[in-house]
């Protein structure tokens, strides 16, 4: 499994980083998917030279614009620019179809009733209902972020015995423990350094719980200004746009 971090930024593009967008492929020649597609993701995809019609699946952690906001442009690009004919799966928390249609109407009024030139299948992935997407087994875990934009979820992606875990956006929750358990890599949001927030993780809190996270490799993402400001050498890696993780 190969994960390319096309966007590692927060909602505000702090540090010039793109919104959250991960390109995931099970292996050479396998189906490919995006895990989140934030508002700036079309720019990130174009800059990386990724052929969008080859993406079979879009999977979302929650419905904030910096994770979900690129979907309307992705769909209209598929309809009118790349003229997609391949089937597309749009997956995510409960309510994914309703949220997609609502986002289309908000961004491009009337577009939710388009006669799409490609089939679209909606798949709800919940803690009670895992799924296989783009050839990868996906399990959902409830996160603590903002239920107005949720349910908010983290995911474990399991392929050929290799596990990639992604928190999405969350404050500390004990659900991070089973999310990370035995994972080869945990990509976890770490918005602030030592400021405790109700809906985001800070580094001090994450560090205090490090021994509970049973994974050898942690990569920090979704970093705000206080995390990008330095703080010397941390034991965890810090994500950057274009970073590749091979599992």
N, C-alpha and C positions, 0 to 999 in steps of 0.2 A: 504494500500500500504506500502511496506517495501523496503527501499533502503539501501543497504550495500555498503559502499565506500571501494572497494578493492584496489584502487589506488588513492591517494590524492596528488601526487607529481607533480613537474614541468617536463620539458623536460629532465632535467639533473639528476633526481633522488636525488635532494637536500634533505639532511636529511635522506637519505636511504629509501625514499618513492617510491612506485611504480608509474608508469605513470597512467594517468586518466583511471579509469575503475569503473563503477557503476553497481551493480547487483540489478535489480528491479523486484519485483513480486507484482502482484495486490492483492494477498491474498493467504492463504494456499491452496495448490493444484492447483493454477492458473498457467497459462503460465508465463515463466520468460524471461527476456531479459537483455542484457548488453547495457548500455549507454556509448559509447566509449569503445575502446579496444586498449589501447596504447601498445607500443612495449614490455613492460615487463609484459603484462597482463596474458600470459600463466603461468608464474611463480606465479603470484598472485592468479589465479584460482586454480592452483594445491595446493598452500599453504593453501587456504581456504577450500579445499576439495569439490569444486563445481563440480557437475556432468555436464559436458558440453553438452552432448546430450539432456539434459532436457531444454536447452536454445532454445527458439523458434525464437528469434529475436536479431539482433545486430543493434543498432541505433547509428549513428555517428554525431557529431557536426561539424566536418571539417576534413581535410585530412592531418594534420601534424602527424608525426610519433608517438608522445607521446599521440595521441588520436586514431589513425587509424592503427598504425604500427603492431599491434598484429594480424590483420585480416588474412594475409597469413598463419601464423603458426596455427591459429585457424582452418582454412579450411583444411590444410594438416593433422593436428591432427585428424579432423573429418573423413577424407578420409582413413587414413592409421593406426591410432592408436586406436581411439575409435570406428571406423568403423560405423559411423553414418548412419542411414537410415531415420531418421525423417526430414521432410521438414524444411528448414531454410529461414528466411526472413532477407535480408540485406537492411537496410534503412538508409537514410541520405539526404544530400543536393542534388540538381540537379547535375547529373554526377556520381552518386554513382556506377553504374555498370561499367562505363569506368574506374573509379579510382580503383575499386576492381581488375579488370583484369590487369591494369597497375602495381599495387602493387604486384600481384602474379608474373608477369613476372620479375619485378625488384628483388624480393627476391628469387624466385625459377624458373629460366628460363624454359619455356615450360609448367608450371603448369596451365596457364590460359586455356589451351585446355584439361585439365583433363576431363574424363567422370565421373562426380561426382556420387557417389552411393546414393546421397540424392538430392531431388529437391531444387533449390535455386530460390527464388523470390526477385527481386529488387524493392524497393519502394522509390520513391522520395518524401520527405516531405519538403514542402516549405511554406513560409508565406501565399501563396494563396491556398495551398493544404495540409490541415491537414490530419491525418491518424489515424486509430485505429490499434495499434500494441500490441501484447501480452495482449489483452483485456483492453488496456489503451488508452484513447484519447490523441493524441499528436498534439500540435500546435507549429509551428516554428516561431522564431523571428530573424530578421537580426542583427548580431553582427558586431563589428568593430575589426578585428584582422589582417588577411592577406589573401586578395582575391586570391593570388596564391595558397592557400591551401583551397579555399572555393568554393562556398559561405560558410561563417562561421555563425553558427546559435546557438541560445539558444532554449530551449524547455520547454514548460509547459506540464506536465503529469497529467492528470485528471482522477481519478477513484473514483466512488461512492462519488462524491462531495469533495474529498480531492485532493489538488493540490500541486505538487512538481515542482519547477522551477529550472532550471539549466542554467547557462549562457554560458557554454563552455568557450573558451578563448575570451576576449574582452577588449578593452579600454572602458572608460565611453562612453555610448551612451544613448540617451533618450529612445531607445527601451527597456532598462532595466526596465523602469517604468511600461509599460503594461505587461512585462514578469513577474514582481514580484507582480502585483496588485492582492490582495486577496489570494496570495499563502500561504499555511500553512508553507512552508519552501522554502527559496531561498538559493541554493548552488551557490556561486558566486566566481569566480576566484579573487585572490588578490595577485598578484605576488610580488609586492614590497611594502615597507612601505611608503616612502615619495619621491621616485624617479618617476617622470612622464615619462611614456613610450608611444610610439605611438600606441602600439598594446596590451597592458596589463593594468589592473587596479592596482592602488596603493591604500593603505589604506587611506591616507589623502583625496584623491579624493572621494573614496567611502563614507567615513564618512561625507564629505561635502554635499553629495546628499542623506544621509540616510533618511531624512524626506520625500523624494519623493518616497521611496520604501515602498509600502503599504503591508508589511508582518511583522508579529511579530517575526519571527525567521530567522536569517541570519547565514549561516555557510560559513566560508571562506575556500577556497581550492586552489590548484595549487600555493602554496606559495614558494617563493624563499628564499634565505638566509637571506635577510633583514627582512622578515616577521617571519622567524623562530627564529630570534635572541632574542626574548623576547618582549619588550615594555610594560611589566606589564599586568595587567588585562584589556582586551578589552571587550566591551559589546557584541561583536559577538563571537560565538563559532568558534573554529578552527578545521577543519577536520583532521582526521588521518586515516591511513590504518586500516581497520577492523571496523570503526565506523558504527553503524546502526542507521538509521532514520526511525521511525515508524510514519505513518500518519493515 
